[in-house]
Amino acid sequence: MDSAVFRNLVRHEFKSKGSWRRQSRSHITKGWWRAYFLLILITLVGTATYFAINNSLQLNTIWFVTMGFPYMVFFLGLNAVKREWENDTYGWWLTMPYPRKQLISAKWLAVWLKIWAGILIVFVIMSAYVLILSLTIPYYSLDSVVSFMIAGINWLSLVAGFSPLFIALGILTSTIQNSVLRPISPVLWIVFMSGFSLVYQSTDRIFPEYMVEYGTTQFAYAWFPFPWELPVIMGLSWILTYVVLRFSAHLLEKKLDL
């Protein structure tokens, strides 16, 4: 496939708005969804600010609101394929004159780019919020901002590093649901959802106790390296990502149950 064509496929997937059929069934308009989101955001920010003013907010613990990111990554991958069936566009998608592995890869790459964009936006916004706290509330200092940003980089690096596999597993799950292997879907859900708990077992390395305890006069911070086995596992997950994507492409090529 020509590289320009592949870029166009990725661009198309990146701009995709999801399932129009699901949106048409919903009686809640986009305006109301935005209002709900804004209300939740104001509530979270207001609550955090209240505790910060009363010197009872440990800044690094704010990152715990992002603990659901690995699950979100999985479902982004799943929905990338699922929406083709929900929108009845799977016929058009599958009959495009390109190899199935390229079609799958375009979806995978588009989702990964969305995740990177989301991670950067969240990091900038949350860091800016903590910076404002440090400039307006005497309990916090620029050292606490540095500590907060370092903790965020370590955690979000873990999410970004394993997201290729999570996306691929989501794509595989959705593909299997539309293949002759559909009967094993419930087992896959149990295995994948349980497997995500392994990510959270690493949070003690990302948020060690001294990183969320601070005194009134100084705030400890440091780059805390990952254990040596974690980069190895991450590298193996990238290899497994390739295997999963190739298997998903094989199912789309040979094992679809239309």
Accessible surface in RSA format (square Angstrom, percent):
REM  Atomic radii and reference values for relative SASA: ProtOr
REM  Chains: A
REM  Algorithm: Lee & Richards
REM  Probe-radius: 1.40
REM  Slices: 20
REM RES _ NUM      All-atoms   Total-Side   Main-Chain    Non-polar    All polar
REM                ABS   REL    ABS   REL    ABS   REL    ABS   REL    ABS   REL
RES MET A   1    86.85  45.0   3.71   2.5  83.14 197.9  19.76  16.8  67.09  88.9
RES ASP A   2    87.90  61.6  71.26  70.9  16.64  39.4  31.72  74.7  56.18  56.0
RES SER A   3    73.63  62.2  63.90  85.3   9.73  22.4  44.28  94.3  29.35  41.1
RES ALA A   4    40.09  36.9  39.02  60.2   1.07   2.4  39.36  55.4   0.74   2.0
RES VAL A   5    43.00  28.3  42.73  38.7   0.27   0.7  42.94  37.3   0.07   0.2
RES PHE A   6    45.32  22.7  45.32  28.1   0.00   0.0  45.32  27.5   0.00   0.0
RES ARG A   7   132.55  55.7 129.05  65.8   3.50   8.3  57.57  78.7  74.98  45.4
RES ASN A   8    81.60  56.3  76.39  73.8   5.21  12.5  24.17  58.2  57.43  55.5
RES LEU A   9    15.62   8.7  15.00  10.7   0.62   1.6  15.53  10.9   0.08   0.2
RES VAL A  10    12.33   8.1  12.33  11.2   0.00   0.0  12.33  10.7   0.00   0.0
RES ARG A  11   112.78  47.4 108.37  55.2   4.41  10.5  41.63  56.9  71.15  43.1
RES HIS A  12    94.21  51.5  86.58  60.2   7.63  19.5  59.69  61.5  34.52  40.2
RES GLU A  13     6.85   3.9   6.19   4.7   0.65   1.6   1.49   2.9   5.36   4.4
RES PHE A  14    83.32  41.7  76.23  47.2   7.09  18.5  76.23  46.2   7.09  20.3
RES LYS A  15   130.97  63.9 120.84  74.1  10.13  24.1  80.36  72.3  50.61  53.9
RES SER A  16    30.15  25.5  10.67  14.2  19.47  44.9  12.45  26.5  17.70  24.8
RES LYS A  17   174.68  85.2 149.80  91.9  24.88  59.2 102.01  91.8  72.66  77.4
RES GLY A  18    30.91  38.1   0.00   N/A  30.91  38.1  21.02  57.7   9.89  22.1
RES SER A  19     6.37   5.4   0.82   1.1   5.55  12.8   0.70   1.5   5.67   7.9
RES TRP A  20   135.38  54.3 132.48  64.1   2.90   6.8 125.28  66.8  10.10  16.4
RES ARG A  21    82.76  34.7  82.76  42.2   0.00   0.0  22.11  30.2  60.65  36.8
RES ARG A  22   100.38  42.1  98.74  50.3   1.64   3.9  51.42  70.3  48.96  29.7
RES GLN A  23    87.52  48.9  72.15  52.7  15.37  36.6  39.95  85.0  47.57  36.1
RES SER A  24    82.00  69.3  43.43  58.0  38.57  88.9  47.01 100.1  35.00  49.0
RES ARG A  25   146.54  61.5 127.12  64.8  19.42  46.2  73.87 101.0  72.67  44.0
RES SER A  26    47.08  39.8  24.01  32.0  23.07  53.1  29.20  62.2  17.88  25.1
RES HIS A  27   184.07 100.6 148.74 103.4  35.33  90.4 107.96 111.3  76.11  88.6
RES ILE A  28    65.29  37.2  55.82  41.6   9.47  22.8  57.49  41.4   7.80  21.2
RES THR A  29    83.10  59.1  76.10  77.1   7.00  16.7  76.90 103.3   6.20   9.4
RES LYS A  30   130.66  63.7 125.82  77.2   4.84  11.5  76.53  68.9  54.13  57.7
RES GLY A  31    42.47  52.4   0.00   N/A  42.47  52.4  31.72  87.1  10.74  24.1
RES TRP A  32   149.63  60.0 147.98  71.6   1.66   3.9 118.20  63.0  31.44  51.0
RES TRP A  33   137.35  55.1 133.95  64.8   3.41   8.0 124.53  66.4  12.82  20.8
RES ARG A  34   158.89  66.7 152.76  77.9   6.13  14.6  68.87  94.1  90.01  54.6
RES ALA A  35    46.26  42.5  35.93  55.4  10.33  23.5  42.00  59.1   4.26  11.3
RES TYR A  36    90.70  42.3  90.20  51.3   0.49   1.3  58.35  43.8  32.35  39.9
RES PHE A  37   134.19  67.1 131.24  81.3   2.95   7.7 133.75  81.1   0.44   1.3
RES LEU A  38    97.91  54.5  97.91  70.0   0.00   0.0  97.91  68.8   0.00   0.0
RES LEU A  39   114.50  63.8 112.50  80.5   2.01   5.0 114.13  80.2   0.38   1.0
RES ILE A  40   103.58  58.9 101.58  75.7   2.00   4.8 103.58  74.6   0.00   0.0
RES LEU A  41    77.02  42.9  75.76  54.2   1.27   3.2  76.80  53.9   0.22   0.6
RES ILE A  42   102.79  58.5  98.89  73.7   3.90   9.4 101.45  73.1   1.34   3.6
RES THR A  43    76.75  54.6  68.36  69.3   8.39  20.0  61.03  82.0  15.72  23.8
RES LEU A  44    96.80  53.9  92.47  66.2   4.33  10.9  93.05  65.3   3.75  10.1
RES VAL A  45    61.88  40.7  59.86  54.2   2.03   4.9  61.88  53.8   0.00   0.0
RES GLY A  46    38.49  47.5   0.00   N/A  38.49  47.5  32.61  89.5   5.88  13.2
RES THR A  47    66.61  47.4  60.14  61.0   6.47  15.4  47.27  63.5  19.35  29.2
RES ALA A  48    18.91  17.4  15.48  23.9   3.43   7.8  18.54  26.1   0.37   1.0
RES THR A  49    39.09  27.8  39.09  39.6   0.00   0.0  35.61  47.8   3.48   5.3
RES TYR A  50   137.14  64.0 134.18  76.3   2.96   7.7  93.05  69.9  44.09  54.4
RES PHE A  51    88.43  44.2  88.43  54.8   0.00   0.0  88.43  53.6   0.00   0.0
RES ALA A  52     0.00   0.0   0.00   0.0   0.00   0.0   0.00   0.0   0.00   0.0
RES ILE A  53    98.88  56.3  92.19  68.7   6.69  16.1  92.48  66.6   6.40  17.4
RES ASN A  54    81.10  55.9  57.21  55.3  23.90  57.5  19.99  48.1  61.11  59.1
RES ASN A  55    55.83  38.5  39.48  38.1  16.36  39.4   6.91  16.6  48.92  47.3
RES SER A  56    68.91  58.2  37.51  50.1  31.40  72.3  44.44  94.6  24.47  34.3
RES LEU A  57    20.65  11.5  20.09  14.4   0.56   1.4  20.65  14.5   0.00   0.0
RES GLN A  58    69.79  39.0  67.51  49.3   2.28   5.4  13.61  29.0  56.17  42.6
RES LEU A  59     0.43   0.2   0.00   0.0   0.43   1.1   0.00   0.0   0.43   1.2
RES ASN A  60     0.58   0.4   0.10   0.1   0.47   1.1   0.10   0.3   0.47   0.5
RES THR A  61    43.31  30.8  37.04  37.5   6.27  14.9  27.53  37.0  15.77  23.8
RES ILE A  62    23.30  13.3  18.21  13.6   5.09  12.3  23.30  16.8   0.00   0.0
RES TRP A  63     0.00   0.0   0.00   0.0   0.00   0.0   0.00   0.0   0.00   0.0
RES PHE A  64    88.69  44.4  78.41  48.6  10.28  26.8  78.79  47.8   9.90  28.3
RES VAL A  65    98.59  64.9  62.97  57.0  35.62  85.8  71.97  62.5  26.62  72.2
RES THR A  66     3.49   2.5   3.33   3.4   0.16   0.4   3.49   4.7   0.00   0.0
RES MET A  67    29.42  15.2  28.58  18.9   0.84   2.0  28.30  24.1   1.12   1.5
RES GLY A  68    34.91  43.1   0.00   N/A  34.91  43.1  29.21  80.2   5.70  12.8
RES PHE A  69    33.18  16.6  32.90  20.4   0.27   0.7  33.10  20.1   0.07   0.2
RES PRO A  70     0.10   0.1   0.10   0.1   0.00   0.0   0.10   0.1   0.00   0.0
RES TYR A  71    70.56  32.9  70.56  40.1   0.00   0.0  49.21  37.0  21.36  26.3
RES MET A  72   111.17  57.6 105.95  70.1   5.22  12.4  93.41  79.4  17.76  23.5
RES VAL A  73     5.35   3.5   5.35   4.8   0.00   0.0   5.35   4.7   0.00   0.0
RES PHE A  74     0.00   0.0   0.00   0.0   0.00   0.0   0.00   0.0   0.00   0.0
RES PHE A  75    78.13  39.1  78.13  48.4   0.00   0.0  78.13  47.4   0.00   0.0
RES LEU A  76    72.24  40.2  68.93  49.3   3.31   8.3  68.94  48.4   3.30   8.9
RES GLY A  77     0.00   0.0   0.00   N/A   0.00   0.0   0.00   0.0   0.00   0.0
RES LEU A  78     6.03   3.4   6.03   4.3   0.00   0.0   6.03   4.2   0.00   0.0
RES ASN A  79    46.43  32.0  46.40  44.8   0.03   0.1  15.35  36.9  31.08  30.0
RES ALA A  80     0.65   0.6   0.65   1.0   0.00   0.0   0.65   0.9   0.00   0.0
RES VAL A  81     0.00   0.0   0.00   0.0   0.00   0.0   0.00   0.0   0.00   0.0
RES LYS A  82    75.41  36.8  75.35  46.2   0.06   0.1  29.08  26.2  46.33  49.3
RES ARG A  83    24.75  10.4  24.75  12.6   0.00   0.0   6.51   8.9  18.24  11.1
RES GLU A  84     9.18   5.3   9.09   6.9   0.09   0.2   0.77   1.5   8.41   6.9
RES TRP A  85    43.48  17.4  34.82  16.9   8.66  20.3  30.58  16.3  12.90  20.9
RES GLU A  86    32.77  18.8  26.61  20.1   6.16  14.7  23.69  45.8   9.08   7.4
RES ASN A  87    17.32  11.9  12.41  12.0   4.91  11.8   0.08   0.2  17.24  16.7
RES ASP A  88    85.00  59.5  60.70  60.4  24.30  57.5  25.59  60.2  59.41  59.2
RES THR A  89    46.18  32.8  44.75  45.4   1.43   3.4  43.19  58.0   2.98   4.5
RES TYR A  90    64.11  29.9  64.11  36.5   0.00   0.0  19.46  14.6  44.64  55.0
RES GLY A  91    34.18  42.2   0.00   N/A  34.18  42.2  32.70  89.7   1.48   3.3
RES TRP A  92   138.11  55.4 126.10  61.0  12.01  28.2 105.77  56.4  32.34  52.5
RES TRP A  93     4.24   1.7   4.24   2.1   0.00   0.0   2.60   1.4   1.64   2.7
RES LEU A  94    11.75   6.5   7.84   5.6   3.91   9.8   7.84   5.5   3.91  10.5
RES THR A  95   107.92  76.8  79.67  80.8  28.25  67.3  73.04  98.1  34.88  52.7
RES MET A  96    34.80  18.0  25.55  16.9   9.25  22.0  27.79  23.6   7.01   9.3
RES PRO A  97   118.06  86.0  83.53  76.1  34.53 125.5  98.82  81.6  19.24 119.5
RES TYR A  98    61.72  28.8  50.10  28.5  11.62  30.2  22.03  16.6  39.69  48.9
RES PRO A  99    66.07  48.1  53.77  49.0  12.29  44.7  65.33  53.9   0.73   4.6
RES ARG A 100    49.30  20.7  46.96  23.9   2.34   5.6   3.59   4.9  45.70  27.7
RES LYS A 101    87.49  42.7  84.60  51.9   2.89   6.9  41.20  37.1  46.29  49.3
RES GLN A 102    47.10  26.3  47.07  34.4   0.03   0.1   0.46   1.0  46.64  35.4
RES LEU A 103     1.46   0.8   0.71   0.5   0.75   1.9   1.04   0.7   0.42   1.1
RES ILE A 104     0.32   0.2   0.32   0.2   0.00   0.0   0.32   0.2   0.00   0.0
RES SER A 105    33.73  28.5  33.45  44.6   0.28   0.6  13.13  28.0  20.61  28.9
RES ALA A 106     1.45   1.3   1.45   2.2   0.00   0.0   1.45   2.0   0.00   0.0
RES LYS A 107     0.55   0.3   0.00   0.0   0.55   1.3   0.43   0.4   0.12   0.1
RES TRP A 108    41.31  16.6  41.31  20.0   0.00   0.0  41.31  22.0   0.00   0.0
RES LEU A 109    49.50  27.6  49.50  35.4   0.00   0.0  49.50  34.8   0.00   0.0
RES ALA A 110     0.83   0.8   0.83   1.3   0.00   0.0   0.83   1.2   0.00   0.0
RES VAL A 111     6.76   4.4   6.76   6.1   0.00   0.0   6.76   5.9   0.00   0.0
RES TRP A 112    65.24  26.2  65.24  31.6   0.00   0.0  65.24  34.8   0.00   0.0
RES LEU A 113    79.21  44.1  75.96  54.3   3.25   8.2  76.01  53.4   3.20   8.6
RES LYS A 114    56.87  27.7  48.07  29.5   8.81  21.0  31.96  28.8  24.92  26.5
RES ILE A 115    11.33   6.4   5.45   4.1   5.88  14.2  10.80   7.8   0.53   1.4
RES TRP A 116   101.62  40.8 101.62  49.2   0.00   0.0  98.38  52.5   3.25   5.3
RES ALA A 117    40.60  37.3  34.22  52.8   6.38  14.5  39.71  55.9   0.89   2.4
RES GLY A 118    30.14  37.2   0.00   N/A  30.14  37.2  29.43  80.8   0.71   1.6
RES ILE A 119    11.79   6.7  11.06   8.2   0.72   1.7  11.06   8.0   0.72   2.0
RES LEU A 120   103.34  57.6 103.13  73.8   0.22   0.5 103.34  72.6   0.00   0.0
RES ILE A 121   102.10  58.1  98.40  73.3   3.70   8.9 102.10  73.5   0.00   0.0
RES VAL A 122    38.41  25.3  36.68  33.2   1.73   4.2  38.41  33.4   0.00   0.0
RES PHE A 123    33.25  16.6  33.25  20.6   0.00   0.0  33.25  20.2   0.00   0.0
RES VAL A 124    93.79  61.7  90.59  82.0   3.21   7.7  92.80  80.6   0.99   2.7
RES ILE A 125   107.78  61.3 104.26  77.7   3.52   8.5 106.64  76.8   1.14   3.1
RES MET A 126    24.61  12.7  23.33  15.4   1.28   3.1  20.90  17.8   3.71   4.9
RES SER A 127    10.48   8.9   9.38  12.5   1.10   2.5   9.63  20.5   0.85   1.2
RES ALA A 128    46.08  42.4  41.26  63.7   4.82  11.0  45.21  63.7   0.87   2.3
RES TYR A 129    41.62  19.4  39.31  22.4   2.31   6.0  41.08  30.9   0.55   0.7
RES VAL A 130     0.10   0.1   0.10   0.1   0.00   0.0   0.10   0.1   0.00   0.0
RES LEU A 131    70.96  39.5  70.96  50.8   0.00   0.0  70.96  49.8   0.00   0.0
RES ILE A 132   100.81  57.4 100.26  74.7   0.55   1.3 100.81  72.6   0.00   0.0
RES LEU A 133     5.87   3.3   5.87   4.2   0.00   0.0   5.87   4.1   0.00   0.0
RES SER A 134    13.82  11.7   0.21   0.3  13.61  31.4   0.21   0.4  13.61  19.1
RES LEU A 135   124.84  69.5  89.58  64.1  35.26  88.6  92.94  65.3  31.90  85.8
RES THR A 136    95.33  67.8  62.10  63.0  33.23  79.2  64.17  86.2  31.16  47.1
RES ILE A 137    16.13   9.2  14.35  10.7   1.77   4.3  15.28  11.0   0.85   2.3
RES PRO A 138   123.83  90.3  86.85  79.2  36.98 134.4  99.32  82.0  24.51 152.3
RES TYR A 139   108.68  50.7  84.21  47.9  24.47  63.7  47.91  36.0  60.77  74.9
RES TYR A 140    10.48   4.9   1.13   0.6   9.35  24.3   3.69   2.8   6.79   8.4
RES SER A 141    55.48  46.9  49.84  66.5   5.64  13.0  46.13  98.2   9.35  13.1
RES LEU A 142   108.74  60.6 105.53  75.5   3.22   8.1 105.61  74.2   3.13   8.4
RES ASP A 143    65.51  45.9  64.42  64.1   1.09   2.6   2.68   6.3  62.83  62.7
RES SER A 144     1.94   1.6   1.94   2.6   0.00   0.0   1.94   4.1   0.00   0.0
RES VAL A 145    10.45   6.9  10.45   9.5   0.00   0.0  10.45   9.1   0.00   0.0
RES VAL A 146    60.13  39.6  58.21  52.7   1.91   4.6  60.13  52.2   0.00   0.0
RES SER A 147     0.00   0.0   0.00   0.0   0.00   0.0   0.00   0.0   0.00   0.0
RES PHE A 148     0.00   0.0   0.00   0.0   0.00   0.0   0.00   0.0   0.00   0.0
RES MET A 149    66.18  34.3  66.18  43.8   0.00   0.0  49.53  42.1  16.66  22.1
RES ILE A 150     7.71   4.4   7.71   5.7   0.00   0.0   7.71   5.6   0.00   0.0
RES ALA A 151     0.00   0.0   0.00   0.0   0.00   0.0   0.00   0.0   0.00   0.0
RES GLY A 152     0.00   0.0   0.00   N/A   0.00   0.0   0.00   0.0   0.00   0.0
RES ILE A 153    68.38  38.9  65.16  48.5   3.21   7.7  68.22  49.1   0.16   0.4
RES ASN A 154    11.68   8.1  10.10   9.8   1.58   3.8   1.74   4.2   9.94   9.6
RES TRP A 155     0.00   0.0   0.00   0.0   0.00   0.0   0.00   0.0   0.00   0.0
RES LEU A 156     6.88   3.8   6.17   4.4   0.71   1.8   6.59   4.6   0.28   0.8
RES SER A 157    50.11  42.3  38.20  51.0  11.90  27.4  26.40  56.2  23.71  33.2
RES LEU A 158     1.86   1.0   1.44   1.0   0.42   1.1   1.44   1.0   0.42   1.1
RES VAL A 159     1.66   1.1   0.39   0.4   1.27   3.0   1.66   1.4   0.00   0.0
RES ALA A 160     4.46   4.1   3.77   5.8   0.68   1.6   3.90   5.5   0.56   1.5
RES GLY A 161     9.25  11.4   0.00   N/A   9.25  11.4   9.02  24.8   0.23   0.5
RES PHE A 162    20.69  10.4  20.69  12.8   0.00   0.0  20.69  12.5   0.00   0.0
RES SER A 163     0.00   0.0   0.00   0.0   0.00   0.0   0.00   0.0   0.00   0.0
RES PRO A 164     5.86   4.3   5.86   5.3   0.00   0.0   5.86   4.8   0.00   0.0
RES LEU A 165    21.52  12.0  21.48  15.4   0.05   0.1  21.48  15.1   0.05   0.1
RES PHE A 166    11.49   5.7  11.49   7.1   0.00   0.0  11.49   7.0   0.00   0.0
RES ILE A 167     0.00   0.0   0.00   0.0   0.00   0.0   0.00   0.0   0.00   0.0
RES ALA A 168     0.00   0.0   0.00   0.0   0.00   0.0   0.00   0.0   0.00   0.0
RES LEU A 169    24.01  13.4  24.01  17.2   0.00   0.0  24.01  16.9   0.00   0.0
RES GLY A 170     0.00   0.0   0.00   N/A   0.00   0.0   0.00   0.0   0.00   0.0
RES ILE A 171     0.00   0.0   0.00   0.0   0.00   0.0   0.00   0.0   0.00   0.0
RES LEU A 172    15.82   8.8  15.82  11.3   0.00   0.0  15.82  11.1   0.00   0.0
RES THR A 173     0.45   0.3   0.28   0.3   0.17   0.4   0.28   0.4   0.17   0.3
RES SER A 174     0.34   0.3   0.34   0.5   0.00   0.0   0.00   0.0   0.34   0.5
RES THR A 175     0.00   0.0   0.00   0.0   0.00   0.0   0.00   0.0   0.00   0.0
RES ILE A 176     3.63   2.1   3.63   2.7   0.00   0.0   3.63   2.6   0.00   0.0
RES GLN A 177    50.53  28.3  45.58  33.3   4.95  11.8  16.71  35.6  33.82  25.6
RES ASN A 178    22.43  15.5  22.32  21.6   0.11   0.3   0.40   1.0  22.04  21.3
RES SER A 179     0.03   0.0   0.00   0.0   0.03   0.1   0.00   0.0   0.03   0.0
RES VAL A 180    81.61  53.7  60.65  54.9  20.97  50.5  65.08  56.5  16.53  44.8
RES LEU A 181    57.75  32.2  56.37  40.3   1.38   3.5  57.75  40.6   0.00   0.0
RES ARG A 182   101.96  42.8 100.26  51.1   1.70   4.1  50.26  68.7  51.70  31.3
RES PRO A 183   108.43  79.0  80.43  73.3  28.00 101.8  92.34  76.2  16.09 100.0
RES ILE A 184    74.92  42.6  74.10  55.2   0.82   2.0  74.92  53.9   0.00   0.0
RES SER A 185     9.77   8.3   9.74  13.0   0.03   0.1   9.63  20.5   0.14   0.2
RES PRO A 186    83.01  60.5  77.00  70.2   6.01  21.9  82.23  67.9   0.78   4.9
RES VAL A 187    89.73  59.0  89.66  81.2   0.08   0.2  89.72  78.0   0.02   0.1
RES LEU A 188    28.24  15.7  28.24  20.2   0.00   0.0  28.24  19.8   0.00   0.0
RES TRP A 189    69.68  28.0  69.31  33.5   0.37   0.9  63.46  33.8   6.22  10.1
RES ILE A 190   119.85  68.2 114.53  85.3   5.32  12.8 119.84  86.3   0.01   0.0
RES VAL A 191    84.40  55.5  78.08  70.7   6.32  15.2  82.00  71.2   2.40   6.5
RES PHE A 192    24.31  12.2  20.43  12.7   3.88  10.1  23.27  14.1   1.03   3.0
RES MET A 193    50.34  26.1  44.93  29.7   5.41  12.9  34.14  29.0  16.20  21.5
RES SER A 194    67.64  57.2  54.85  73.2  12.79  29.5  41.30  87.9  26.35  36.9
RES GLY A 195    32.45  40.0   0.00   N/A  32.45  40.0  26.77  73.5   5.68  12.7
RES PHE A 196     4.83   2.4   4.28   2.7   0.55   1.4   4.56   2.8   0.27   0.8
RES SER A 197    52.41  44.3  50.49  67.4   1.92   4.4  38.02  81.0  14.38  20.2
RES LEU A 198   116.96  65.1 109.94  78.6   7.02  17.7 110.21  77.4   6.75  18.2
RES VAL A 199    15.85  10.4  11.20  10.1   4.66  11.2  15.83  13.8   0.03   0.1
RES TYR A 200    57.65  26.9  49.64  28.2   8.01  20.8  48.36  36.3   9.29  11.5
RES GLN A 201   125.41  70.1 100.31  73.3  25.10  59.8  44.90  95.6  80.51  61.1
RES SER A 202    21.89  18.5  19.64  26.2   2.26   5.2   3.50   7.4  18.40  25.8
RES THR A 203    28.10  20.0  27.18  27.6   0.91   2.2   5.74   7.7  22.36  33.8
RES ASP A 204    92.17  64.6  78.78  78.4  13.39  31.7  45.76 107.7  46.41  46.3
RES ARG A 205   116.09  48.7 107.34  54.7   8.75  20.8  28.12  38.4  87.97  53.3
RES ILE A 206     0.00   0.0   0.00   0.0   0.00   0.0   0.00   0.0   0.00   0.0
RES PHE A 207    14.97   7.5   3.22   2.0  11.74  30.6   3.22   2.0  11.74  33.6
RES PRO A 208    26.05  19.0  21.93  20.0   4.12  15.0  26.05  21.5   0.00   0.0
RES GLU A 209   136.18  78.2 130.97  99.1   5.21  12.4  50.47  97.6  85.71  70.0
RES TYR A 210    99.14  46.3  92.42  52.6   6.72  17.5  85.58  64.3  13.56  16.7
RES MET A 211     0.14   0.1   0.00   0.0   0.14   0.3   0.06   0.1   0.08   0.1
RES VAL A 212    25.32  16.7  24.49  22.2   0.84   2.0  25.32  22.0   0.00   0.0
RES GLU A 213   106.92  61.4  96.87  73.3  10.05  23.9  30.85  59.7  76.07  62.1
RES TYR A 214    55.80  26.1  21.31  12.1  34.49  89.7  25.30  19.0  30.50  37.6
RES GLY A 215    43.08  53.1   0.00   N/A  43.08  53.1  30.81  84.6  12.26  27.5
RES THR A 216   129.12  91.8  90.27  91.5  38.85  92.6  74.15  99.6  54.97  83.1
RES THR A 217   130.06  92.5  92.90  94.2  37.16  88.6  76.88 103.3  53.18  80.4
RES GLN A 218   144.99  81.1 132.84  97.1  12.14  28.9  45.46  96.8  99.52  75.5
RES PHE A 219    20.45  10.2  11.15   6.9   9.30  24.2  11.44   6.9   9.01  25.8
RES ALA A 220    54.52  50.1  42.43  65.5  12.09  27.5  52.23  73.5   2.29   6.1
RES TYR A 221    92.34  43.1  70.19  39.9  22.15  57.6  33.78  25.4  58.56  72.2
RES ALA A 222    45.62  41.9  39.72  61.3   5.90  13.4  45.62  64.2   0.00   0.0
RES TRP A 223   162.34  65.1 144.55  70.0  17.79  41.8 119.67  63.8  42.66  69.2
RES PHE A 224    18.11   9.1  15.38   9.5   2.73   7.1  17.17  10.4   0.95   2.7
RES PRO A 225   121.08  88.2  95.47  87.0  25.61  93.1 106.55  88.0  14.53  90.3
RES PHE A 226    55.39  27.7  38.34  23.7  17.05  44.4  38.65  23.4  16.73  47.9
RES PRO A 227    25.14  18.3  13.78  12.6  11.37  41.3  25.05  20.7   0.09   0.6
RES TRP A 228   199.44  80.0 184.14  89.1  15.30  35.9 167.45  89.3  31.99  51.9
RES GLU A 229    62.12  35.7  62.12  47.0   0.00   0.0  32.81  63.5  29.31  23.9
RES LEU A 230    13.49   7.5  13.49   9.6   0.00   0.0  13.49   9.5   0.00   0.0
RES PRO A 231    74.75  54.5  62.88  57.3  11.87  43.2  65.86  54.4   8.89  55.2
RES VAL A 232    80.26  52.8  72.14  65.3   8.13  19.6  79.10  68.7   1.17   3.2
RES ILE A 233    86.07  49.0  85.50  63.7   0.57   1.4  85.50  61.6   0.57   1.6
RES MET A 234    26.47  13.7  26.47  17.5   0.00   0.0   9.06   7.7  17.41  23.1
RES GLY A 235    25.24  31.1   0.00   N/A  25.24  31.1  22.59  62.0   2.65   5.9
RES LEU A 236   107.11  59.7 102.82  73.6   4.28  10.8 103.05  72.4   4.06  10.9
RES SER A 237     6.93   5.9   3.41   4.5   3.52   8.1   6.56  14.0   0.37   0.5
RES TRP A 238   132.34  53.1 123.84  59.9   8.50  20.0 124.06  66.1   8.28  13.4
RES ILE A 239   111.10  63.2 106.55  79.4   4.55  11.0 111.02  79.9   0.08   0.2
RES LEU A 240    85.48  47.6  83.65  59.8   1.83   4.6  85.23  59.9   0.25   0.7
RES THR A 241     6.45   4.6   6.45   6.5   0.00   0.0   6.45   8.7   0.00   0.0
RES TYR A 242   131.69  61.5 129.25  73.5   2.43   6.3 107.40  80.7  24.29  29.9
RES VAL A 243    80.88  53.2  78.31  70.9   2.57   6.2  80.12  69.6   0.76   2.1
RES VAL A 244    11.98   7.9  10.37   9.4   1.61   3.9  11.98  10.4   0.00   0.0
RES LEU A 245    17.94  10.0  17.06  12.2   0.88   2.2  17.26  12.1   0.68   1.8
RES ARG A 246   107.21  45.0 102.68  52.3   4.53  10.8  26.88  36.7  80.33  48.7
RES PHE A 247    82.46  41.3  77.94  48.3   4.52  11.8  81.93  49.7   0.52   1.5
RES SER A 248     0.00   0.0   0.00   0.0   0.00   0.0   0.00   0.0   0.00   0.0
RES ALA A 249     7.03   6.5   6.31   9.7   0.73   1.7   6.70   9.4   0.33   0.9
RES HIS A 250    81.10  44.3  75.25  52.3   5.85  15.0  51.81  53.4  29.29  34.1
RES LEU A 251     1.61   0.9   1.61   1.2   0.00   0.0   1.61   1.1   0.00   0.0
RES LEU A 252     1.61   0.9   0.00   0.0   1.61   4.0   0.00   0.0   1.61   4.3
RES GLU A 253    94.90  54.5  72.25  54.7  22.65  53.9  20.76  40.2  74.14  60.5
RES LYS A 254   141.91  69.2 109.32  67.1  32.60  77.6  61.42  55.3  80.50  85.7
RES LYS A 255    86.84  42.4  85.32  52.3   1.52   3.6  28.82  25.9  58.02  61.8
RES LEU A 256    36.91  20.6  12.89   9.2  24.02  60.4  12.89   9.1  24.02  64.7
RES ASP A 257    64.07  44.9  53.16  52.9  10.90  25.8   4.31  10.2  59.75  59.6
RES LEU A 258   138.11  76.9  66.84  47.8  71.27 179.1  98.06  68.9  40.05 107.8
END  Absolute sums over single chains surface
CHAIN  1 A    14451.9      12461.5       1990.4      10340.2       4111.8
END  Absolute sums over all chains
TOTAL         14451.9      12461.5       1990.4      10340.2       4111.8
